[in-house]
Amino acid sequence: ERGNMAKIYDEYEEVKKILIKHDVLHKDIDQLDGEELMLDLYKHFQEEMPYGTQKARDGDPDEYIYDKLEDLGLPLGEQQL
């Protein structure tokens, strides 16, 4: 069985692909607000997102997504080489 680190790496790569697709990897996290981008990220995180957050009842889906991006440690806003 693959360990937790592998799962985290897979998620990192998946999310990074979404950010690259929307050409926002160079932006700071607070500049990520494109509707299509947020929809793609929402779809990606939806399975693990609590239901109440998905429905924006007891949590903000965007906040959840931003928190997840920070947890993943994506190189947002950093100079890409």
C-alpha positions in Angstrom: 0.0 0.0 0.0 1.2 3.5 -0.8 1.8 5.7 2.2 0.2 8.9 3.2 3.1 11.0 1.7 2.3 9.5 -1.7 -1.3 10.5 -1.4 -0.3 14.0 -0.4 2.1 14.2 -3.3 -0.6 13.0 -5.7 -2.9 15.7 -4.5 -0.2 18.3 -4.7 0.4 17.3 -8.3 -3.3 17.2 -9.2 -4.0 20.7 -7.7 -0.8 22.1 -9.3 -2.1 20.9 -12.7 -5.4 22.8 -12.0 -3.5 25.9 -11.1 -1.2 25.6 -14.2 -4.3 25.0 -16.4 -5.7 28.3 -15.3 -2.2 30.0 -15.4 -2.3 31.1 -11.7 0.6 29.3 -10.2 2.5 32.6 -10.1 -0.3 34.4 -8.3 -0.6 34.9 -4.5 -3.3 32.8 -2.8 -5.5 35.9 -2.2 -5.5 36.6 -6.0 -7.1 33.2 -6.8 -10.7 34.0 -7.6 -11.4 33.1 -11.2 -14.8 31.5 -11.4 -13.7 28.5 -13.5 -10.6 28.0 -11.4 -12.6 28.0 -8.2 -15.1 25.6 -9.7 -12.3 23.2 -10.7 -10.7 23.4 -7.2 -14.2 22.9 -5.7 -14.7 19.8 -7.7 -11.3 18.5 -6.7 -11.9 19.0 -3.0 -15.6 18.3 -2.9 -15.3 14.7 -1.8 -13.4 15.6 1.4 -15.2 18.8 2.0 -17.9 18.6 4.8 -21.4 18.7 3.4 -22.3 21.8 5.3 -19.3 23.6 3.8 -20.1 22.4 0.3 -23.5 24.0 0.7 -22.0 27.1 2.3 -24.2 26.5 5.4 -21.6 26.2 8.2 -18.5 27.0 6.3 -17.2 28.8 3.2 -16.2 26.5 0.4 -13.6 29.1 -0.9 -12.0 29.4 2.6 -11.8 25.6 2.8 -10.1 25.5 -0.6 -7.6 28.3 0.4 -6.8 26.4 3.6 -6.2 23.2 1.6 -3.9 25.0 -0.8 -1.9 26.4 2.1 -1.8 22.9 3.7 -0.4 21.5 0.5 2.3 24.1 0.4 1.9 24.9 -3.3 4.5 27.4 -4.5 2.0 30.1 -5.0 3.3 33.6 -5.6 6.9 32.4 -5.6 9.1 32.9 -8.5 8.8 29.9 -10.8 12.1 28.7 -12.3 
